[in-house]
C-alpha cells in the first residue's frame, strides 16, 4: 500500500517487517487511521447506530 507521501506502508503484519519509518510519518499514519475510524463511526452514528457499547468495550 502506498500513501500520499509516497512511503510504502505494509499493512499485512507477519509476512515481512515494515521498513523503519520516521516518527513524523508514523504519527501522520496514526492520525490518518484515527481520523478514518472517527469518520466511519460518525457516519454510522448519523445513520442511527448506537456505538456506545462498542466504544466502551474497546477501552
C-alpha positions, 0 to 999 in steps of 0.5 A: 500500500502506498500513501500520499507521501509516497512511503510504502506502508505494509499493512499485512503484519507477519509476512515481512517487517515494515521498513523503519519509518520516521516518527513524523510519518508514523504519527501522520499514519496514526492520525490518518487511521484515527481520523478514518475510524472517527469518520466511519463511526460518525457516519454510522452514528448519523445513520442511527447506530448506537456505538456506545457499547462498542466504544466502551468495550474497546477501552 
